[in-house]
C-alpha cells in the first residue's frame, strides 16, 4: 500500500486526465475575465467631468445587459457550446478598449460600458461552464480556478493602476487590451463542442436574438421547487 488516501489519489488521477492546455486556458480565463475594466473605466469617466448621476449611470450600465440576457446567455452556451460563446464575446471585448479614448463622451462611455459588462460576464460564465464540463467535480482543479480568479482580482487592477499612472489613459486602456488578448487566447485553447447539443451546430445571427420560449422554460424550471 502506498499510504496515499484514496480521495487524494483519485483527485490527482482526475487532474492528470485533464490536458494541461485546458487547465491553463481555464486559469487564464478566470484571471483575466473581468478586472482591469473596473479600474480603467471609472478613471476614464472622471476625466470627462461628469455629473454624479452620469457617473452612476456609467458604472451601473455594466450590470444591465447581463441582468436582462442572463437566461439567453445560458441558452446560447447550451445550444452552441460555451467555448464558441466565450470566443465570440472575448473578441468583441478586445475591440472595446480602443473605442473609449476615440469617443470621449459620456453617452459613448455608457453604451460601451453596457457591452463591456456583457462581454466580461459571458466570458467568466463561459469559463465556469467549461470548468464544470471538463473538471467533473475535481476539487483541486476547481480550487485552482477559484484561486486564479481571486488572484486576477488583485493583480490586474494593480497593473492597470500602474499603467494609468505611467502612461495616462492610453496606458490603462492598453492594459485592458492586453488582458483581453490573453482572454481570447485562453478561449481558443479550450476544447470545443463539449455540449452535445452544440455538436454540428453553426452560429447564425438568429441565435443572437432572445426567444420568449427560452425564458418561459427557464421560469417554469424555477417554479418546480415551489
Buried (B, 14 or more C-beta within 10 A) or exposed (E): EEEEEEEEEEBEEBBEEBEEEBBEBBBBBBBBBBBBBBBBBBBBBEEBEBEEEBBEBBBEBBBBBBEEBBBBBBBBBBBBBBBBBBBBBBBBBBEBBBBBBEEEEBEBBBBBBBBBBBBBBBBBBBBBBBBEBBBEEBEEBBEBBEEBBEBBBEBBBEBBBEBBEEEBBBBBBBBBBBBBEBBBBBBBBBBBBBBEEBEEBEBEEEBEEBEEEBEEEBEEEEEEEE
